[in-house]
């Protein structure tokens, strides 16, 4: 019988303020104390983002991704978003949100013991500097997420630079210098609740408190704001939500921790959750846990990492040998022994998929089917 802890999923979202490498390591150490299952980070700076998966994996997160790996616009920007998870996930394409600064968002499908969870994290830029861009970002979030038949498990989290204030009765006041800006901001902060994405902190704790996650300073005065949020579906069933102010000295934003007890419970094949700390082997490449971009992800039951959990490691070991072979070294038997059908599908897609996206996906999914069979 599963323990109460096994029935829970812990999510932390945190704007890490473009931290230096040394401070990023401190932040990751702090996160380890909380034993989260999924971590969403915003404003991961360019110095750290060159090796984000290395630091995340070194601090116990086996599966990781950073938006810098998938960005195609504004390559000079110095920050992005990251996911880290104890379970496999597939990154959704940057076009998930048709907005400027696509690297300020990251979307994925997580294959968890509770089933598939759709997750999105975003850093909405401040309107005081990027008013028009902020409006377009909110519009894009709403257009993608305001669907009539949403997945039963999904969340949206991050730094939204909103709202301006909240009343004890629950009235939300947003920023905005014109009607389109105000409407766009409200569409996410308020109206997504009509599409099964509710403000988790308020759902759990109600209104009337002085919760905040960031503080503006002006002429010696301080203005606390609650800018960091998690919006989630009702069936994810948030039971706890709190801002972790003990870590305020590590960033100008406070991390938000949410505990879910998904109403569907554990997947029927899962008896308990192993929350032991992942340890990256010295000889294991960081790239072993780099998730592919998926345009039509496999279902939870079909996903190869559930059927063959060690495939992710083998793919990484093969990738190292493959790249060495491309550079002129011999492709030896030890490398070939790591080859899996999934791996072959991905390699064939890389080789032949440049002229046909459909071919790349067909090859990959066919090879995965061969491995499962």
Secondary structure, DSSP 8 states (H G I E B T S, - for coil): ---GGGG-EEEEEEE-TT--HHHHHHHHHHHHHHT-SEEEEEEEEHHHHTTHHHHHHHTT-SEEEEGGGT--S-TT--EEEEEEESS-EEEE-GGGS-SSSGGGEEEEEEEETTEEEEEEEEE---HHHHHHHHHHHHHHHHHHH--SS--SSEEEEEE----SEE-TT--EE---SSHHHHHHHHHHHTGGGGGT-EEHHHHHH-SSS---SEEEEETTEEEEE--EEEEE-GGG-EEEEEE-GGGGGG-SS--EEEEE--TT-S-TT------------TTS-GGGGB--EESS---TTT-HHHHSTTHHHHHHHHHHHHHHHHTT----HHHHTT--HHHHHHHHHHHHTTS-HHHHHHHHHHHHHHHH-
